[in-house]
């Protein structure tokens, strides 16, 4: 079993990498999130040097609160562009896997289960090829244990077997 640590995006990446290495973690679950762990921060010389020096493998982690499934096309497209850029950055830093969170940003009472599933299929239709182009395996991390959400997760995993 491997035990990793996710960096706290409120702290500098190089500080979190040092902590993970000093405390014997097997890998770093590198999240790219504001305020201090964006892709720009991760590509900065100090963070890049700390990642290289630590020798820790990286598993990519993305912001759980991006509205990837937004019913609004403009909002969804902006979130997908952000996610695609973060996936590329994680791959450039050496990650072979990266997680996306199955967050439901639309009000439950406004949209049917089928509509929410279709919105998430649109998300994965975009992100799976983007991850593959970056040589990443895309992982889905659920954010709730509510049965309707788990049913959507089951259907997505069946539809997208490489995830």
C-alpha positions in Angstrom: 0.0 0.0 0.0 1.2 3.5 -0.8 0.3 6.5 1.4 0.2 9.9 -0.1 -0.5 13.4 0.9 -2.5 16.2 -0.8 -0.9 19.6 -0.6 -2.9 22.3 1.1 -3.5 25.0 -1.7 -3.3 27.7 1.0 0.4 27.0 1.5 3.3 27.3 -1.0 3.7 24.1 -3.0 7.4 23.9 -2.2 6.6 23.9 1.5 4.1 21.1 1.1 6.4 19.1 -1.1 9.1 19.4 1.6 6.7 18.3 4.3 5.6 15.2 2.3 9.2 14.2 1.6 10.3 14.8 5.2 7.5 12.8 6.7 8.0 9.7 4.4 4.9 9.9 2.2 5.1 7.7 -0.9 3.6 10.2 -3.3 2.2 13.7 -3.5 -1.5 14.2 -4.4 -0.8 17.6 -6.1 -3.9 19.7 -6.3 -3.8 22.8 -8.6 -6.0 25.3 -6.8 -5.9 28.9 -5.6 -4.7 30.7 -3.7 -1.1 29.3 -3.7 -1.2 26.1 -5.8 -2.4 27.1 -9.2 -0.7 25.8 -12.4 1.3 29.0 -12.5 2.6 28.4 -9.0 3.4 24.7 -9.8 5.5 25.8 -12.8 7.4 28.4 -10.8 11.1 27.5 -10.4 11.0 27.0 -6.7 8.0 24.6 -6.8 9.4 22.8 -9.8 12.8 22.4 -8.1 11.2 21.1 -4.9 9.1 18.6 -6.8 12.2 17.4 -8.7 14.4 17.2 -5.6 11.8 15.3 -3.6 11.6 12.4 -6.1 8.0 11.9 -5.0 5.7 10.6 -7.7 2.8 12.9 -8.4 -0.9 12.1 -8.7 -2.8 15.0 -10.1 -5.7 16.5 -8.2 -8.0 19.2 -9.5 -10.3 21.7 -7.9 -13.5 20.0 -6.7 -15.6 23.1 -7.1 -15.2 23.8 -10.8 -18.8 23.7 -12.3 -17.9 21.2 -15.0 -21.5 20.1 -15.3 -23.1 23.5 -15.4 -26.2 23.7 -17.5 -24.9 27.1 -18.8 -22.7 26.4 -21.8 -20.4 29.4 -21.2 -19.8 28.5 -17.6 -19.2 24.8 -18.5 -16.8 25.6 -21.3 -14.8 28.0 -19.1 -14.5 25.3 -16.4 -13.5 22.7 -19.0 -10.8 25.0 -20.4 -9.4 25.5 -16.9 -9.5 21.7 -16.2 -7.8 20.9 -19.6 -5.0 23.4 -18.8 -4.6 21.9 -15.3 -4.4 18.4 -16.7 -1.7 19.5 -19.2 0.3 21.1 -16.3 0.0 18.0 -14.2 1.3 15.8 -17.0 4.2 18.2 -17.6 5.1 17.8 -13.9 5.2 14.1 -14.3 1.7 12.9 -13.1 0.4 9.8 -14.9 -3.0 10.0 -13.2 -5.3 12.9 -12.3 -8.6 13.1 -10.6 -11.7 15.1 -11.4 -14.5 15.4 -8.9 -18.1 14.3 -9.6 -19.6 17.5 -8.2 -23.2 18.3 -9.1 -23.4 22.1 -9.5 -27.0 22.2 -10.7 -29.9 22.2 -8.3 -31.2 18.7 -7.8 -34.9 19.7 -7.9 -34.4 21.5 -11.2 -32.9 18.7 -13.3 -33.7 15.1 -13.7 -31.3 12.3 -13.0 -31.1 11.7 -16.8 -30.2 15.3 -17.5 -27.5 15.3 -14.8 -26.1 12.1 -16.3 -26.1 13.7 -19.8 -24.3 16.8 -18.6 -21.6 14.6 -17.0 -21.3 12.6 -20.2 -20.6 15.9 -22.0 -17.9 16.6 -19.4 -16.2 13.2 -19.9 -16.6 13.3 -23.7 -14.3 16.4 -23.4 -12.0 15.4 -20.6 -11.2 11.8 -21.5 -9.6 12.7 -24.8 -7.9 15.7 -23.2 -6.4 13.4 -20.5 -5.4 10.9 -23.1 -3.7 13.6 -25.2 -1.7 14.5 -22.1 -0.9 10.8 -21.5 -2.9 10.9 -18.2 -5.3 8.3 -16.8 -8.4 10.3 -15.7 -9.8 9.3 -12.3 -13.2 10.2 -10.9 -13.5 11.1 -7.3 -17.0 11.2 -5.9 -18.0 14.1 -3.6 -21.1 12.6 -1.9 -22.5 9.2 -1.1 -26.1 10.1 -2.0 -27.6 7.2 -3.9 -28.7 9.2 -7.0 -25.1 10.5 -7.3 -23.6 7.0 -6.9 -26.0 5.7 -9.6 -24.7 8.4 -12.0 -21.1 7.4 -11.0 -21.8 3.7 -11.8 -23.3 4.6 -15.2 -20.3 6.8 -16.0 -17.8 4.2 -15.0 -19.6 1.7 -17.2 -19.8 4.1 -20.2 -16.1 5.2 -19.8 -14.1 2.1 -19.0 -10.7 3.8 -19.2 -11.7 6.2 -16.3 
